[in-house]
Structures are given as structure tokens and as C-alpha cells.
Amino acid sequence: MSAAREQEEDDSNGDNLHPVQPQQASQAPDTAPNGGEVQLRLPVSEDGTSVHQLIENCPPLDTNSLYCNLLQASHFAATSVAAERNGALVGFISGYIIPDRPDTLFIWQVAVAEGGRGMGLAGRMLREILARPACRGVSHLETTITPDNEASWALFRGFARKLGAACADTVMFDRERHFNGQHDSELLVRIGPFSPVGHQRNTD
Ligand SMILES: CC(C)(COP(=O)(O)OP(=O)(O)OC[C@H]1O[C@@H](n2cnc3c(N)ncnc32)[C@H](O)[C@@H]1OP(=O)(O)O)[C@@H](O)C(=O)NCCC(=O)NCCS
């Protein structure tokens, strides 16, 4: 496991995230190329096959079984988000609260269809999840990224910067030790602590 690399990112462009209420997040559609507004909503189990297709169209993401996508869109719906434009799924984030660490949201996969990229949709979907009641107690976000996925590094480092939060990475799943040399190492990115997004922290 490599040594933790602490990466404090400043917010020199003043682009801090502003808290948004969940309703505001869902009711504030954005336009995107190819026309139409992108609406964010809770996933439903019927999204499973579209999620499966979207992930397949978004290399370098690993595809999961359709059954796994069905579970993401049902059991994990409260911490996942679907982005829809003209009735088509154009973005999806699967996530969950780590079972023995209720202050940490783990982001499993982020996918944005090619035509919708570069317009802030991934960041908007992350904020939408963090503003949900299910994330009321969340102060940290974790995900894993392969070393060469520049878009993903840019997304999460930029997101940490906007939250004004620290961002550190370590090896979580190692190429040899965990993947038997068949897959690049997955680096664990941990962002936080940050203030609740979109709702007031409980005063106790
Ligand atoms: C990674 C991905 C989700 C980004 O979606 P997106 O909606 O285009 O991202 P955003 O527009 O919200 O951009 C977020 C930040 O990443 C940067 N970024 C996005 N794509 C980038 C790229 N290809 N190269 C470098 N930076 C990139 C943006 O400039 C932005 O930076 P900023 O916050 O400093 O302004 C999308 O490219 C994708 O689905 N890729 C394939 C699947 C994948 O790799 N998923 C991530 C692994 S879980």
C-alpha cells in the first residue's frame, strides 16, 4: 500500500459549492447538447437495463451483471442518481453509505453519456446525492480511480476543491495483490471532512 498523499486543494477561483436543497437540485433542469433538459431523479428498478447499457458505453468503467445494476437502482436508490433527457438515461451514479462508517458516502461508479459530457453533469449528480436526506450525516466521500483515468481524477479533485475539503489517495485494490495482474490498481480517494451539502448539520 503506498503512503497516503495528502493533497490540500485551494479554492483560488472561488468556485465553492453552494448548498442546494434536494428539491431545488431536482427541479433545476439543465440543458445539454442534442437539446432537451437533463432532469435528475431517484433511480427505480426499471432503470436497471438502461444503467447496464450506459455503463457498457462508458469505458473504462467495468460492466457489472444486470442483476447488480438492478440492485443499485433499487436497494441503493437513495444514494444513487439517474439523469434523464427526453426519456433517455444520460447519466448515472451508484453509491452507498459504507455500512460500518455512516459518515462516508462511497461512490461506486459515475457514468455520463458521451453527448452530455463537459457540462458539469457529473458534479451536479454528486451534489444531488449529497443533498439527499440519506446523506444528512455524511462528512466524507470516497471512491476509487485507476491511475490513468484523467477525467475521473479531474472530477473528484475539482469536487474536493469546490467543497473546500482535503483530498487524499492510497492504494485500495492492488494490481497484483487483488487483481492477479489483470486490472490496474484502484486508488482510494478520500475527500473530507466537508460541511453538509444542502441541509443543515444536526445540532447536538
Ligand atoms: C468522468 C465523467 C463521469 C465526467 O463527467 P462530466 O459530466 O463530463 O464531468 P463534469 O463536466 O462534471 O466535469 C467535472 C470536472 O472534470 C473535468 N473533466 C471532465 N472530463 C475531463 C477530461 N476528459 N479530461 C480532463 N478533465 C475533465 C472538468 O473540466 C471539470 O473540472 P472542474 O471541476 O475543474 O471544472 C465522464 O467523462 C465519464 O462518464 N467518463 C467515462 C466513465 C468514467 O471514467 N467514470 C469515472 C470513473 S467512476
The ligand as an SDF file (V2000), in Angstrom:
LIG
                    3D

 48 50  0  0  0  0  0  0  0  0999 V2000
  -15.6830   11.1020  -15.8200 C   0  0  0  0  0  0  0  0  0  0  0  0
  -17.0470   11.5900  -16.2980 C   0  0  0  0  0  0  0  0  0  0  0  0
  -18.1070   10.9770  -15.4020 C   0  0  0  0  0  0  0  0  0  0  0  0
  -17.0750   13.1310  -16.1820 C   0  0  0  0  0  0  0  0  0  0  0  0
  -18.4060   13.5640  -16.4930 O   0  0  0  0  0  0  0  0  0  0  0  0
  -18.6990   15.0920  -16.8930 P   0  0  0  0  0  0  0  0  0  0  0  0
  -20.1560   15.3500  -16.7090 O   0  0  0  0  0  0  0  0  0  0  0  0
  -18.1210   15.3700  -18.2380 O   0  0  0  0  0  0  0  0  0  0  0  0
  -17.8580   15.8690  -15.7820 O   0  0  0  0  0  0  0  0  0  0  0  0
  -18.0570   17.3940  -15.3750 P   0  0  0  0  0  0  0  0  0  0  0  0
  -18.4910   18.1830  -16.5860 O   0  0  0  0  0  0  0  0  0  0  0  0
  -18.9140   17.4750  -14.1530 O   0  0  0  0  0  0  0  0  0  0  0  0
  -16.5580   17.8480  -15.0420 O   0  0  0  0  0  0  0  0  0  0  0  0
  -16.0140   17.7820  -13.7450 C   0  0  0  0  0  0  0  0  0  0  0  0
  -14.5610   18.2340  -13.8060 C   0  0  0  0  0  0  0  0  0  0  0  0
  -13.7950   17.2600  -14.5270 O   0  0  0  0  0  0  0  0  0  0  0  0
  -13.1300   17.8860  -15.6210 C   0  0  0  0  0  0  0  0  0  0  0  0
  -13.1360   16.9260  -16.7270 N   0  0  0  0  0  0  0  0  0  0  0  0
  -14.2050   16.2850  -17.2520 C   0  0  0  0  0  0  0  0  0  0  0  0
  -13.8230   15.4650  -18.2490 N   0  0  0  0  0  0  0  0  0  0  0  0
  -12.4680   15.6040  -18.3560 C   0  0  0  0  0  0  0  0  0  0  0  0
  -11.4980   15.0140  -19.1940 C   0  0  0  0  0  0  0  0  0  0  0  0
  -11.8330   14.1190  -20.1480 N   0  0  0  0  0  0  0  0  0  0  0  0
  -10.2030   15.3770  -19.0190 N   0  0  0  0  0  0  0  0  0  0  0  0
   -9.8380   16.2660  -18.0690 C   0  0  0  0  0  0  0  0  0  0  0  0
  -10.7380   16.8610  -17.2270 N   0  0  0  0  0  0  0  0  0  0  0  0
  -12.0290   16.5300  -17.3750 C   0  0  0  0  0  0  0  0  0  0  0  0
  -13.9540   19.1060  -15.9240 C   0  0  0  0  0  0  0  0  0  0  0  0
  -13.1910   20.0960  -16.5790 O   0  0  0  0  0  0  0  0  0  0  0  0
  -14.3570   19.5480  -14.5350 C   0  0  0  0  0  0  0  0  0  0  0  0
  -13.2720   20.1920  -13.9170 O   0  0  0  0  0  0  0  0  0  0  0  0
  -13.5040   21.4400  -12.9190 P   0  0  0  0  0  0  0  0  0  0  0  0
  -14.3400   20.9190  -11.7760 O   0  0  0  0  0  0  0  0  0  0  0  0
  -12.1310   21.8070  -12.5090 O   0  0  0  0  0  0  0  0  0  0  0  0
  -14.2350   22.4610  -13.7110 O   0  0  0  0  0  0  0  0  0  0  0  0
  -17.3040   11.1940  -17.7760 C   0  0  0  0  0  0  0  0  0  0  0  0
  -16.2100   11.6360  -18.5620 O   0  0  0  0  0  0  0  0  0  0  0  0
  -17.4770    9.6820  -17.9960 C   0  0  0  0  0  0  0  0  0  0  0  0
  -18.5840    9.1580  -17.8580 O   0  0  0  0  0  0  0  0  0  0  0  0
  -16.3720    9.0180  -18.3450 N   0  0  0  0  0  0  0  0  0  0  0  0
  -16.3950    7.5460  -18.5730 C   0  0  0  0  0  0  0  0  0  0  0  0
  -16.6320    6.7640  -17.3010 C   0  0  0  0  0  0  0  0  0  0  0  0
  -15.6610    7.0960  -16.1920 C   0  0  0  0  0  0  0  0  0  0  0  0
  -14.4490    7.1250  -16.3670 O   0  0  0  0  0  0  0  0  0  0  0  0
  -16.2090    7.3850  -14.9920 N   0  0  0  0  0  0  0  0  0  0  0  0
  -15.4510    7.7850  -13.8270 C   0  0  0  0  0  0  0  0  0  0  0  0
  -14.9600    6.6260  -13.0430 C   0  0  0  0  0  0  0  0  0  0  0  0
  -16.0470    6.1510  -11.7220 S   0  0  0  0  0  0  0  0  0  0  0  0
  1  2  1  0
  2  3  1  0
  2  4  1  0
  2 36  1  0
  4  5  1  0
  5  6  1  0
  6  7  2  0
  6  8  1  0
  6  9  1  0
  9 10  1  0
 10 11  2  0
 10 12  1  0
 10 13  1  0
 13 14  1  0
 14 15  1  0
 15 16  1  0
 15 30  1  0
 16 17  1  0
 17 18  1  0
 17 28  1  0
 18 19  1  0
 18 27  1  0
 19 20  2  0
 20 21  1  0
 21 22  1  0
 21 27  2  0
 22 23  1  0
 22 24  2  0
 24 25  1  0
 25 26  2  0
 26 27  1  0
 28 29  1  0
 28 30  1  0
 30 31  1  0
 31 32  1  0
 32 33  2  0
 32 34  1  0
 32 35  1  0
 36 37  1  0
 36 38  1  0
 38 39  2  0
 38 40  1  0
 40 41  1  0
 41 42  1  0
 42 43  1  0
 43 44  2  0
 43 45  1  0
 45 46  1  0
 46 47  1  0
 47 48  1  0
M  END
$$$$
